[in-house]
Amino acid sequence: MTIKPLPWAPIVLGLLAACSPEPKQPVEKDATANTAEIVVPPASNAEAPAANAHAEAPGVGIRLAPGELTLALPGGASRPVRFGMARADAVRLLATALGNPIEEASSQDCGAGPLGYAAFRDGLSLYFQDGKFAGWDLDGRESAGFATAKGIGIGTSRKELEAAGTVDVGETSIGNEFMMGELSGLLSSPAPDGKVTNLWAGVTCIAR
């Protein structure tokens, strides 16, 4: 079948062309547009887009262990962050639960030699030796409920520690220090009701 053009088609097309708005001219970019700048909006600005590339994932928790940290995911799944993992990978995984580190730097004054570290919110810090995840430290000034598989965390009593395993407690230059296998920390007192105030494992930079 042959389709013939309608005799009034050119008139309609002409009218449409006459009514169409002129194309907008491209807007000239500001000369400063090529300057990289990251603007972090105030936390109180709920309508501002999130500046944190690693936003906290809801329902993701962290379990402590002597040789690793474990991300406890919704639905019972888990993801280990083991000692020996590359620094960038360890930071990226922890950021999915805690957001980006609040501080990243290095220290030359550690007993184990120069160490890099990444401090996250809620008192948890990761330590890196030769670019690898080597240890973690939990500062008890901010209790976020982090704990081991046996429930050991900030606020655990010495009595509860001893119920979970063999514990050695002694007074050192940094306080009432305890060791439980490869897990170490401080107690508020050596009494049975003394509470865990700090926990750490692996290579850290504990000032003595």
C-alpha positions as CSV (number, residue, x, y, z in Angstrom):
1,M,0.0,0.0,0.0
2,T,1.3,3.4,-0.9
3,I,1.0,6.2,1.7
4,K,0.4,9.6,0.1
5,P,1.3,12.8,1.9
6,L,-1.7,14.8,3.0
7,P,-2.0,18.1,1.2
8,W,-2.2,20.1,4.4
9,A,0.8,18.5,6.1
10,P,3.3,21.2,5.1
11,I,1.0,23.9,6.5
12,V,0.8,22.1,9.9
13,L,4.5,21.5,10.0
14,G,5.1,25.1,9.2
15,L,2.9,26.3,12.0
16,L,4.5,23.9,14.5
17,A,7.9,25.2,13.5
18,A,6.8,28.8,14.0
19,C,5.4,28.0,17.5
20,S,8.4,26.0,18.7
21,P,10.6,27.9,21.2
22,E,14.1,28.8,20.2
23,P,16.7,26.4,21.5
24,K,18.3,27.6,24.7
25,Q,21.9,28.7,24.4
26,P,24.4,26.7,26.4
27,V,25.2,28.4,29.7
28,E,28.8,29.4,30.1
29,K,30.4,27.5,33.0
30,D,31.9,29.4,35.8
31,A,35.6,29.6,35.6
32,T,35.8,28.0,39.1
33,A,33.8,24.9,38.1
34,N,36.9,22.9,37.5
35,T,38.2,23.5,41.1
36,A,37.6,20.4,43.2
37,E,35.8,21.3,46.4
38,I,33.9,19.1,48.8
39,V,31.3,20.9,50.9
40,V,30.2,19.0,54.0
41,P,26.7,20.2,55.0
42,P,25.8,20.7,58.7
43,A,24.5,17.5,60.3
44,S,21.3,19.4,61.2
45,N,20.5,20.1,57.6
46,A,18.2,17.1,56.9
47,E,17.4,18.2,53.4
48,A,21.0,18.4,52.2
49,P,22.3,15.4,50.3
50,A,24.6,13.1,52.2
51,A,28.2,14.1,51.7
52,N,29.5,10.8,53.2
53,A,30.2,8.4,50.4
54,H,30.0,5.5,52.8
55,A,26.7,6.1,54.6
56,E,26.0,3.9,57.5
57,A,24.0,0.9,56.5
58,P,21.0,0.3,58.8
59,G,21.1,-2.9,60.8
60,V,24.9,-3.5,60.4
61,G,26.7,-4.3,63.6
62,I,30.3,-5.0,64.6
63,R,31.5,-8.0,66.5
64,L,35.0,-7.9,68.1
65,A,37.5,-10.8,67.9
66,P,41.2,-11.1,68.6
67,G,42.2,-11.4,65.0
68,E,39.5,-9.5,63.2
69,L,36.4,-7.5,63.3
70,T,33.2,-8.9,61.9
71,L,30.4,-7.0,60.3
72,A,27.1,-8.6,61.4
73,L,24.7,-8.1,58.5
74,P,20.9,-8.2,58.6
75,G,19.5,-11.7,58.2
76,G,22.3,-13.4,60.1
77,A,25.0,-13.0,57.4
78,S,28.5,-11.7,58.4
79,R,31.6,-10.3,56.7
80,P,35.0,-10.6,58.4
81,V,37.5,-7.8,58.3
82,R,40.7,-9.8,59.1
83,F,44.2,-8.8,60.2
84,G,46.4,-8.7,57.1
85,M,43.7,-7.1,54.9
86,A,44.8,-4.1,52.9
87,R,44.2,-0.8,54.7
88,A,41.8,0.6,52.0
89,D,39.7,-2.5,52.0
90,A,39.4,-2.6,55.8
91,V,38.5,1.1,56.0
92,R,35.9,0.7,53.2
93,L,34.2,-2.2,54.9
94,L,34.1,-0.6,58.4
95,A,32.7,2.6,56.8
96,T,29.6,0.7,55.6
97,A,28.7,0.3,59.3
98,L,30.2,3.4,60.9
99,G,30.5,6.0,58.2
100,N,33.8,7.4,57.1
101,P,36.6,7.7,59.7
102,I,36.6,10.9,61.7
103,E,40.4,10.9,61.7
104,E,43.1,9.2,59.7
105,A,46.8,9.7,60.4
106,S,50.0,7.9,61.4
107,S,52.1,7.8,64.5
108,Q,55.9,7.3,64.7
109,D,55.9,6.8,68.5
110,C,54.4,3.4,68.8
111,G,56.2,0.5,70.5
112,A,55.7,-1.6,67.4
113,G,57.2,1.1,65.1
114,P,55.3,3.5,62.8
115,L,51.6,2.7,62.6
116,G,48.8,4.3,60.6
117,Y,45.4,4.5,62.1
118,A,41.8,5.3,61.3
119,A,39.5,6.5,64.1
120,F,35.8,5.9,63.7
121,R,33.0,7.2,65.7
122,D,31.9,5.4,68.9
123,G,35.6,5.0,70.0
124,L,36.7,2.3,67.6
125,S,40.1,2.7,65.9
126,L,41.9,0.5,63.4
127,Y,45.7,0.3,63.2
128,F,47.8,-0.5,60.1
129,Q,51.3,-1.8,59.8
130,D,53.0,-1.7,56.4
131,G,49.6,-0.9,54.8
132,K,47.8,-3.9,56.3
133,F,45.1,-4.1,59.0
134,A,47.1,-5.1,62.1
135,G,45.0,-4.3,65.2
136,W,42.0,-2.5,66.7
137,D,41.4,-0.5,69.9
138,L,38.1,0.3,71.5
139,D,38.0,3.4,73.7
140,G,35.5,3.0,76.5
141,R,34.7,6.7,76.7
142,E,32.1,6.0,74.0
143,S,30.2,2.8,74.6
144,A,28.5,1.7,71.4
145,G,27.6,-1.9,72.4
146,F,30.5,-3.5,70.5
147,A,31.2,-7.0,71.9
148,T,32.8,-10.3,71.2
149,A,30.9,-13.5,70.4
150,K,30.9,-14.2,74.1
151,G,29.4,-10.8,75.0
152,I,32.7,-9.2,76.2
153,G,32.7,-5.5,75.7
154,I,32.9,-2.2,77.5
155,G,31.2,-2.5,80.8
156,T,31.8,-6.3,81.2
157,S,32.8,-7.1,84.8
158,R,35.9,-9.0,85.8
159,K,33.6,-11.7,87.2
160,E,31.9,-12.0,83.8
161,L,35.3,-12.1,82.1
162,E,36.5,-15.0,84.2
163,A,33.2,-16.9,83.5
164,A,34.0,-16.7,79.8
165,G,37.7,-17.8,80.0
166,T,41.0,-17.6,81.7
167,V,42.0,-14.0,82.6
168,D,45.3,-12.6,83.9
169,V,45.0,-9.3,85.6
170,G,47.9,-7.1,86.8
171,E,48.6,-3.5,87.6
172,T,50.8,-1.8,85.0
173,S,51.8,1.7,84.1
174,I,48.5,2.2,82.3
175,G,46.2,0.8,85.0
176,N,44.6,-2.5,85.8
177,E,45.5,-4.4,82.7
178,F,44.1,-7.8,81.8
179,M,44.8,-10.4,79.1
180,M,42.4,-13.0,77.9
181,G,44.1,-15.0,75.3
182,E,44.9,-12.6,72.5
183,L,42.4,-10.0,73.8
184,S,43.6,-7.3,76.1
185,G,42.1,-4.4,78.0
186,L,41.8,-2.3,81.1
187,L,39.5,-2.7,84.2
188,S,38.2,0.1,86.4
189,S,39.4,-2.0,89.3
190,P,40.8,-5.5,90.0
191,A,37.8,-6.3,92.1
192,P,35.2,-8.9,90.8
193,D,32.8,-6.0,90.0
194,G,35.5,-4.0,88.2
195,K,34.4,-3.0,84.7
196,V,36.1,-3.2,81.3
197,T,36.9,0.3,80.2
198,N,39.1,-0.4,77.1
199,L,39.7,-3.3,74.8
200,W,42.3,-4.0,72.1
201,A,43.8,-6.8,70.0
202,G,46.7,-7.1,67.6
203,V,49.2,-4.4,66.9
204,T,48.2,-1.1,68.5
205,C,49.7,2.1,69.9
206,I,48.9,1.9,73.6
207,A,50.9,4.5,75.5
208,R,52.7,3.0,78.4
